[in-house]
Amino acid sequence: MFPSFDKLIEQEFAQNTRLLSTSGFPDADEATSCLMRLRNSATGAHDVGISGTAVAPEEPLWYATLLRILQESPSPDLALRTVDEFVRKSDSADDAFGLFEKTPRSLEVLARLSCGSPFLTQCVLSQPATLRELTTERRTADMKSREDFRKEASEAIRNCSTTTEKLTELRSYQKREILRIGMCDAFGLFDLKFVTLQISLLADAMVQECLAIACEDRGLSAPPFSVLALGKHGGEELNYSSDIDLILIAENPDGTAQRIARTLIDGLSQKLATGFLYRVDMRLRPWGDAGPLVSSPKSYEEYLKSDAELWEKQALLKARVVAGDPHTGIRFLMRLPQLLFAEVSDDVLTNVRAMKQNIEDRLQKAGKLESEVKLGAGSIRDIEFLVQALQLIHGGSEPRLASANTMDALVRLAEFGIVDAGEYRQLQEGYVFFRTIEHALQLLHNQQTHELPTDPVQREWLARRLDYPGEDQLLTRFSEHRKAVRHIFDSYIAPPPVRDTPDDKAETVVRPDVESRADVNTKSLLHNWMAAPPDGYAQAVEQVMTDALQHDDCRVVCAKSDAATDQLIVIIAAPETRGLLSMVCGVFFSHRLDIREGATVVGPGVNRFGHSVPPKTFLGIFLVTEKEPEHPSSTVRGASKASAASSQKTRQHRAARQAAAADAVANRPATAARRLQEKLVKLLALHRSDGSDAVQNSLLQTFCRRLEEVRLPAAPQADISVDVTLPQSGEHTRLDLEGDDSFGFFFEVANALTICGFRINMADLGARQGRINDVLRVTESDGRAVTSQERVDELRTTVTLIKQFTHWLPSVTTPRNALLRFRDLQHRLMKDARWQDSAVRLGNPKVLRAVSRVLGMSRYLWEDFLQVHPDQLFPLLTDPDQLQTRVTRKELVNECRAKIDDAASSDEGWKALNSFKDHHLFRVDLRHVLGHSGQFGEFSDEVTQLAEVVVEAACCMAFEELKTQFGAPTLPNSDPCDFTLAALGKFGGIEMGFASDIEIFLVFEQECRTDGAVSISASSFFERLVTQIQERIEARRKGIFELDLRMRPYGQAGSAAVSLSTLQKYFGPNGDAWPYERQSLVKLRCVGGTLKLRQQLDQTVRHLLYSAQTFDFDAMRAMREKQIRQLVRGGSVNAKLSSGGLVDCEYSVQALQLTFGKRFASLQTSNTIKALTAANGEGLVSDSDYKQVEKAYRFLRELIDCLRMERGDAEDLTVPDRDSPDFLQLERRMKAVHDSPISLGELETQMSRVRNFAQQVEITCRDGQR
């Protein structure tokens, strides 16, 4: 909360202080004083009203802007003090407030600089006039060449008479330029490459000017040597506070040349009243500090041949002529390749490894290894050394690898296949991340530093400067990138590890090549075996029970059923434990053993073979057979090359596994018994320590992993009959189960009965010829008989539904999630009075198939809809036929109006609107998951249509509510003031999907006032309207159908409602809009409002967008770097934001639209795929490029759709590691929902195609702009 402008008076000081204290100001008294000083300094603010009406007090524009900025600033107290100090140091308060009123952006610049760089802030405060230049001069973000800098610097010192005056003025000029570059960097107008290039070219100009001054002092008309830059200066990648590494080359390095060199170095590094220009490092010259400042080319070459260390040659990879005699320097550089690229690769790797190890050893001793951004493990130096090592190794055979710039060299290494696409992306993203941190650290106080702060306050500042919410996220990203970079560095540089021979022992107790024998009469086998057990097994059952009782633990004995089969007899005894039978079945399943027949008893009791079981003891006798897994990779169409390689590795190990399995066959019963017993003992221990839930979760994970291996095709429906016989005497209720067999069925039945509170006292299990015939005797968990009809119905329904549901599990993408969610859903539905109706519906195979598909594919639909309101939304899912038809816009509008009209109050109306939204959003999402949405893009159209209906209805409701308070905005001619909503982003492009937000701002006809008893301005009225819509449309979680107002003019400093003239001014050729804001208008589409205003706005935007015929690629790249830095986890792939992701595709298409839209009207569309198709039709994109990028775009859209479908998170679009189960599940989901022709394993290939497309688009656009 902030005080209103009219309350900034002495009498309200205490109240204002309390308000600011609750708003997070650490020194609320000082903040209140600052605001009061600003109010007292401001002049010309008067309330203006309409005669005869009361006028609601309104704040000056600058104050409203300031409050918005302070509300979102990471350090509002610092930002406020800076604004206050700026006003006091300006020539007059009128100048300062006039600037704030005319250019609200100036306040944003002040606030951002104050939180980002005390050094740059002081630069502004020492020369307040520079703020006006930076925020109103349209050439602030222009690229300046070396010649531009040199010309401006020469002009700056033209009137200086002495060397000291010239050098002093040069320092002032350099400081102004660093401020300009730093501001453009802070606001995302320059990308990293542009920033470092501008700083480097500025340094070139400063070296040239200082050399000219030195020659002039000595009376020379031409410089006697060539100046070559090395290091970051040579690579055109200088930091804000970098040293510059120079070497000097002259054909005649005489005394005059040496003296001029010393004067040059002193001119650059000498500290004067305005500071120094650069720290100059000359130690990379031959013989270092012991050698002459200027060397001849011949002596340098001799040094390189006979005395130079490999690291000295490595440094020359970045050599570049920057000043002086160009010819001598260029000739020297032309001779370098034959001197640098003759190294043996092993020597290069050994040398680089040793250099990096020495650096890290020193950092380790200083305790800085983990915090150094430049030199630490997995840091900038890892990337630079790796790039340079690969250049040295491969440069002899491929001269085009020679590049002084690290990122450019990395691109070339990828183009020539020396690093793969994934490594390139991770190294490039890591390099930009680390260099951005380095820049932020150095801008703090204009000091050379490369270490993360140890002070938590400073780390928090750094995080805020880089737009992270706090230091934890910054440190997490830092760790992620370090780990990813070091992994790649080690894969090339580290010596190959000595690997032991892998242990290829079989993981299971069965041979992998044996087929199950469904036609064997297994019941007679178990019966015959028990009637006449082999030698040594006659007393096996009694011995197992005795041992189990004696040790209070599980005991297992196994035997072959007979010599002719591969089936096992398994005898298990253990103390009675809740859910033990489910544990036993789960352990069998985890070892790929399928129960063919079994008999279990919980004592006291007697099994069908006559064995008497003591009280509280479990005895189970089973006949099991092995089940061969079907490898999932063989079931997914379009398996990638990587998947094929993985399969090849699998085949290479198969022989060893089979040999190990064969060796185990002779001892198979003993091996099986040992492994089964070990697993059951562990589960019993887990049950004692953590309870039954922990055991069930453990078993369920294993169950689903095995189930995913099976991937059996499901029959049209599962046949199961369940007969329940109530006890006539005794305590047992009998269940007779008969139906189709399915792998793992009884494990899930036993588990489900345990969860539902039933106890299985006895079980006789049998299966032959694909059919089960099981008899269970159950009680309540406490041993009481199951007598109530409700519990009997629950018993029957539980078994029936579990059987039906597990039947479909192998065909869903994520069986574990489907099973967990189905259990939860069943439990929730049971609590409802209409449970029986729900159970009947679930008995329909179509319904159960739909339920399994939805629950197995989408965590989002489960958590946000079904789990929260099963009673309201479950009926939708149980009528899959009606989901095949799309609801028309007219039907949506009519239903929405009816629900709102039926509401008894305003609050009830908003509840009705949100309920309508949730119901139909769930319906649309269900249609998509179940495959009813049709072709690509139809789902987006359906979601966007719903969003339009909801937003328009909310707009009408909010308007009527505000109208009752203030009247309606009315033009001077008494006509109503028209307005419309400007839809942007995916909403504007009709490209919404799972977890999409709604980007809008409001545009009204012209400024006027409302006609109510209390009159307010139209801008205030419409801003309240948008705010009310934002607050009243409920978003179930961040980013899902949530209103996003960030793209409004002036961003956080602006209003969510603007007049048409304000929009024209802001986005016009001389307006304040940043390039990325202007670019966002490509997606603008009018929603609601009168046809006249919509046409006006559409024509206005088209003129603003397409008349300039330019696109700012530098600003776009800067925005991309910021997105990747903030939102992409280090070492991971983000389908939307990583290099080559969806955003690169969209921005490239927008570049074509903005450059050629005036020439080709077909490009003037808010939809990406339509614009891309139009660009192909107009010849801007070749047919081959169009086919490739269109496929890549669809693939990335489908990938993002499937990620959000499961996660329901608009921001988390990280692709799982390809070795993880989630990766396989994601690939299955894409296949199931989209029938995607491209394998997920080809992701990097598709992203490379997008990057190549983006490069080609930039060439096309730059040619078109000439």
Helices and strands as residue ranges (DSSP letters): G 5-7, G 10-12, H 13-22, H 28-41, E 54-55, H 61-72, H 76-89, H 93-102, H 105-116, H 118-126, H 129-136, H 146-156, H 163-186, H 192-217, E 226-230, H 231-234, E 244-249, H 255-269, E 280-281, G 288-290, E 294-295, H 297-306, H 310-315, G 316-318, E 320-324, H 326-340, H 345-366, H 380-394, G 399-401, H 406-415, H 421-445, H 456-465, H 471-493, H 522-531, H 540-551, E 555-560, E 568-575, H 580-590, E 593-602, E 605-606, E 612-613, E 617-626, G 632-634, H 641-665, H 668-690, H 692-710, E 720-725, E 733-740, H 745-755, E 758-768, E 771-780, H 789-808, G 809-811, H 815-830, H 835-842, H 845-857, H 859-861, I 862-866, H 870-877, G 882-884, H 889-901, H 906-929, H 938-966, E 969-970, E 979-984, H 985-988, E 998-1004, E 1009-1010, E 1014-1015, H 1018-1032, E 1043-1044, G 1051-1053, E 1057-1059, H 1060-1067, H 1075-1080, G 1081-1083, E 1085-1087, H 1091-1106, H 1113-1127, E 1133-1134, H 1142-1156, G 1161-1163, H 1168-1177, H 1183-1207, E 1214-1215, H 1221-1234, G 1240-1242, H 1243-1265
